[in-house]
Amino acid sequence: MPWFLYLLECADGSVYTGIAVDVDARFAQHASGTGARYTRSRKPLRVLAQFELSDRASASRAEYWVKRLTPRGKRALAAGERTLESVLPAPADTAPAEDVAAE
């Protein structure tokens, strides 16, 4: 089942980052005041962007890195000026290291 990373624009100009299976349902929770504590005091206005990820673990990792961005960086991501891949750390090289013989 895919998970989504989403960005919400809030009434105070901030950008909230979260993950969910159903972004529309989660936005409705935020808008009704039953979502995250952060959005209870900063009314969410709209979904700026959403990105599909393969599973919850991938979505949680992406959320961690996106939350480290400045509001400007989050808006650039939402506008397509940055890709989600550009925010995430490069995957570790999975090729096995060559054995080096001691001389």
Salt bridges, closest charged atoms under 4 A:
GLU9 OE1 - ARG46 NE 2.73
GLU9 OE2 - ARG75 NH1 3.60
ASP12 OD2 - ARG42 NE 3.04
GLU63 OE2 - LYS67 NZ 3.31
